[in-house]
Each structure stands twice: as structure tokens, then as C-alpha cells.
Amino acid sequence: MQKKNYSTETILSNLKIDALNKMQLASIEANEKNNNIILLSSTGSGKTLAFLLPILNLLDDAVKTTQAIIVVPSRELALQIENVFKLMGTGNKVTCCYGGHLRETEENNLVQPPVLIIGTPGRISDHIRRGNITLDSIKTIVLDEFDKSLELGFLEEMSFIIHSLKNIEKRILTSATEAIEVPEFIGLKDPVKLNFL
């Protein structure tokens, strides 16, 4: 596995953050040892970094296709995560996919596959159906605010996305609420639950 060399210190400095908080440190540690994580933490607590840093550790620079996908309930959240990822300054390519703007723009961005795709369930499903995403090399999926995605009625699309990804090794689910059943299709086996609510 080929790794780019970027230190957490440099990333934090790029993000103008002094130190990781307890929840982020716990997430990084849990992700090193486990493939199925449920992270419960309130909105605005820094969950984005709590899954982006573990994703970085998993990226193999020898693989020139998409390796991770983050599914979010809204365009705003997709853009916010993309922005954080770019500010981290790792030089890895990321593409954001969401409704409400030209699909062709995204298709052009997907021709040279990004390492990371962030998007809403409907738009990601659309790209999968059109064959725009290299599925085989995607080993990590994050369902950020998955409770909201389920509330908003994205169950079918999420199920379709997960069934399309045959080689998933790591699943990270985040939520700001506790009272949520994790649907079976997500395939969480003995998840480690980090509860910071």
C-alpha cells in the first residue's frame, strides 16, 4: 500500500484547529481497530473530521480509482464536507454530487476518478446507474447523518448504493440522534458504538 505523507499536525494547522477533541480522537482510535463504527455526536461537534481522518489512513495512493464514498442527506452537508476535505490540503481529488446543478459537470469530474466522492443518495444512485462511478475499488462508505437520510425517504437509494458496492470493508455511520434502527441492508456486523451525545 502506497501512502502519501501527510501528518495530522499539518492537516490541523491547515484547518486552523489547535487539537482534536475527545470524540475525534476516540473515532480515530476505534477506526484503527474496527470496520463497523456508529458515531453518535451532536451537530457541530466536529464529526466531519472524525471520519475524514480515518478515511485518509485507508487511502492507497497506488489505486487510481475511487476508494471511498460519503453519502449525506443534503447538498449543504455535501459541500461542507468537500470544503473541509479540500482545506485539509492532502492533494487528493474529491468530487461532490448533488441535485440542483448540471449533472454533466459532475460527469466530467468523474472521468478522472476522484479518490473520494461525497453526495446525496439520489444523485449518487443516478451516477451508479449511468456507470459513471468505478465501484470495485470503493472499500469505505460513510453514511453521515444517516438518520436524516432515512427520515427524508432515501431508504431505497441508500439500499441501492450499498448493494452496488460489492467490496466494502469499512462502514462508518454518524448520527446526531440515538433512537434509530440501523437497516439490515447496511451490513453492519458487530458495530462499535461511540456515544458522545
C-alpha positions in Angstrom: 0.0 0.0 0.0 1.4 3.4 -1.0 0.8 6.2 1.4 1.2 9.9 0.8 2.9 11.5 3.7 0.6 14.0 5.5 0.7 14.5 9.2 -2.3 15.2 11.4 -0.4 18.3 12.6 -0.2 19.7 9.1 -3.9 19.0 8.5 -5.0 20.6 11.7 -2.8 23.6 11.0 -4.4 23.9 7.5 -7.8 23.8 9.2 -6.7 26.3 11.9 -7.6 23.8 14.6 -5.3 23.5 17.7 -6.1 20.0 18.7 -8.6 17.2 18.1 -11.4 16.8 20.6 -12.2 13.7 22.6 -14.8 12.4 20.2 -12.5 12.8 17.2 -9.7 11.0 19.0 -12.0 8.2 20.0 -13.2 7.8 16.5 -9.7 7.6 15.0 -8.7 5.0 17.6 -11.9 2.9 17.1 -11.5 3.1 13.3 -7.9 1.7 13.5 -9.2 -1.5 15.1 -12.8 -1.9 13.8 -14.5 -1.9 10.4 -18.1 -1.0 11.6 -18.5 2.2 13.5 -21.6 4.1 14.7 -20.7 7.6 15.8 -23.3 9.5 17.8 -22.5 13.1 18.3 -24.4 16.4 18.2 -24.4 18.6 15.1 -21.4 20.9 15.0 -19.2 18.7 17.2 -16.7 18.0 14.5 -17.9 14.7 13.2 -16.6 15.5 9.7 -13.0 15.3 10.8 -13.8 12.3 12.9 -14.5 10.3 9.7 -12.3 12.1 7.2 -9.0 11.4 9.1 -9.7 7.7 9.3 -10.6 7.7 5.6 -7.2 9.3 4.8 -5.4 6.5 6.7 -7.1 3.9 4.4 -6.3 5.6 1.1 -3.8 3.7 -1.1 -2.1 6.1 -3.5 -1.3 3.2 -5.9 -5.1 2.9 -6.6 -6.1 5.4 -9.2 -9.9 5.0 -8.9 -12.4 6.0 -6.2 -11.8 4.4 -2.8 -14.3 6.0 -0.5 -17.8 7.4 -0.7 -19.7 9.6 1.7 -23.5 9.7 1.5 -25.2 12.7 3.0 -28.9 13.9 3.3 -28.4 17.4 1.8 -26.4 19.4 -0.7 -25.3 21.8 2.1 -23.7 19.0 4.0 -22.0 17.6 0.9 -20.5 20.9 0.1 -19.4 21.5 3.7 -17.6 18.1 3.9 -16.0 18.8 0.5 -14.8 22.1 1.7 -13.2 20.6 4.9 -11.5 17.9 2.8 -10.0 20.4 0.4 -8.8 22.6 3.3 -7.0 19.6 4.8 -4.6 20.1 1.9 -3.8 16.4 1.1 -3.9 17.0 -2.6 -6.4 14.1 -3.1 -9.1 14.6 -5.7 -12.7 14.9 -4.4 -16.0 15.2 -6.3 -19.3 16.4 -4.9 -22.5 15.0 -6.4 -25.9 16.5 -5.7 -29.1 17.6 -7.4 -29.9 21.2 -8.4 -27.0 21.7 -10.8 -25.7 20.2 -14.0 -25.1 16.5 -13.9 -22.7 17.0 -16.8 -20.3 19.0 -14.6 -20.1 16.0 -12.2 -19.8 13.6 -15.1 -16.7 15.5 -16.4 -15.3 15.4 -12.9 -15.8 11.7 -12.6 -13.9 10.9 -15.9 -10.7 11.0 -14.0 -12.0 9.2 -10.9 -11.6 11.1 -7.6 -10.3 9.3 -4.6 -13.4 10.4 -2.7 -17.0 11.0 -3.7 -19.4 12.9 -1.5 -23.0 13.2 -2.4 -26.7 12.9 -1.9 -28.4 9.4 -2.3 -30.4 10.3 -5.3 -27.5 11.8 -7.3 -25.0 9.1 -6.4 -27.6 6.4 -7.4 -28.0 8.2 -10.7 -24.3 8.1 -11.4 -24.0 4.4 -10.4 -26.9 3.6 -12.9 -25.1 5.5 -15.6 -21.9 3.7 -15.0 -20.0 7.0 -14.1 -18.5 5.6 -10.8 -15.8 2.9 -10.6 -17.5 0.7 -7.9 -15.0 -2.1 -7.4 -12.3 -0.1 -5.7 -14.6 1.6 -3.2 -13.9 -0.1 0.1 -15.1 2.6 2.6 -18.6 4.1 2.9 -19.7 6.8 5.4 -23.3 7.4 5.9 -23.2 10.9 7.5 -26.3 11.9 9.4 -27.8 8.6 8.2 -30.9 9.1 10.5 -31.8 12.2 8.4 -31.3 10.4 5.1 -33.8 7.7 6.4 -36.2 10.4 7.6 -36.1 12.1 4.2 -37.1 8.9 2.5 -33.8 7.9 0.9 -34.1 4.3 2.0 -34.4 2.8 -1.5 -31.5 4.9 -2.9 -29.3 4.0 0.1 -30.1 0.4 -0.3 -29.3 0.5 -4.0 -25.9 2.3 -3.4 -24.9 -0.3 -0.7 -25.9 -3.3 -2.8 -24.0 -1.8 -5.8 -20.8 -1.7 -3.7 -19.6 -5.2 -3.5 -16.2 -4.6 -1.9 -17.0 -2.5 1.1 -14.7 -3.3 4.0 -15.4 -0.3 6.3 -18.7 1.3 7.2 -19.0 4.4 9.3 -22.4 5.7 10.3 -22.9 9.1 12.0 -26.0 10.5 13.6 -27.0 13.2 16.0 -29.8 11.1 17.4 -29.8 7.9 19.3 -33.3 6.4 18.6 -32.6 5.0 15.2 -32.7 1.4 13.9 -29.9 0.6 11.5 -31.4 -1.1 8.5 -30.1 -4.6 7.8 -29.0 -3.8 4.2 -26.2 -1.5 5.6 -24.5 -4.7 6.6 -23.1 -3.5 10.0 -21.6 -6.5 11.7 -21.0 -6.1 15.5 -20.5 -2.3 15.2 -18.6 -0.3 17.8 -20.8 2.4 19.0 -19.3 5.7 20.2 -21.8 7.7 22.0 -20.9 11.4 22.6 -24.5 12.7 22.8 
